[in-house]
């Protein structure tokens, strides 16, 4: 080590190792961060405890200017690092049950970490019922200045993030990979939007790819940053239920949206209700649970810019809900042109698709 590293950089150094959350917590109970750095190449017990591969990684990163070069590379890519020791690190993430990482790699508004927040999670392959509920709760909670936390996956996560932003609210996306390895590709545009209008965080260094282990690990962070978690549509074996389990361990309140008992996608949420989760019938249930005043925050909703073709279709839908076939007939557009315009209007948050392959203006 060329010179004594700050505590902030020592936590950054530790975060590069990819030590599992549980083992990381136990390691920091045995050694202080400074002790660990000073003994890393002298204490063979550390190698036995964390594994030779991760031990070697820690040793290499600490040599010469390696850690400074790594940190500089990260910041040049527009990514910042919030260490566990930093003042801004959220208190609710410090509790032992969260198994907090050494820090978070982030882009966006860091102040959101300490705001009142509700997690919204659910299946990637949602029904129109699930989609509508994700949008409903995210947009309505945003009106009360509640931050929405989710995992930026396809399905319920993406619908919740987008609806929150379209309502003029703030959202936190928690990644299961490094920032530079983000996927799914379909959500790339939404990822960049959240970076600008909200906050995107990850416990993984920027070049770390997702694995089957990173998403379950990510779920504890979603729960950790939230004051309560809403589960919308989840099968009996679902990542959303892992989030619910982590939330219970962290003493967060669980809200579950009831679903059709014959729908496999609702079995997990219905089972949560059976086991004692709060049955969620409306946004007022959450407001009452957290004693949030029922006065809506006045927000300047973002103005949606539409071109002349989008405006024509939007005006048509203002007359009422219409099916794709009805729109084809009334708009005089080709199927290809109509699909393009509908997709664009959905992405802009101007319209939404509902059951029966129908479309309506977003309320």
Secondary structure, DSSP 8 states (H G I E B T S, - for coil): --S---HHHHHHHHHTT---HHHHHHHHHHS-HHHHHHHTTT-HHHHHHH-HHHHHHHHHHHSTTHHHHHHHHHHHTT-EEEETTSTTS-GGGSSGGG---SEEEEEE-GGGGGS-EEEEEE-SS--HHHHHHHHHHHHHHHTTT-EEEE---TTHHHHHHHHHHHTT--EEEE-SS-GGG---GGGHHHHHHHHHHSEEEESS-TT----TTHHHHHHHHHHHH-SEEEEES--SS-HHHHHHHHHHHTT-EEEE----TT-GGGHHHHHHHHTT-EE--SHHHHHHHTT--S-------------HHHHHHHHHHTT--EEHHHHHHHH---HHHHHHHHHHHHHTTSEEEETTTEEEE--
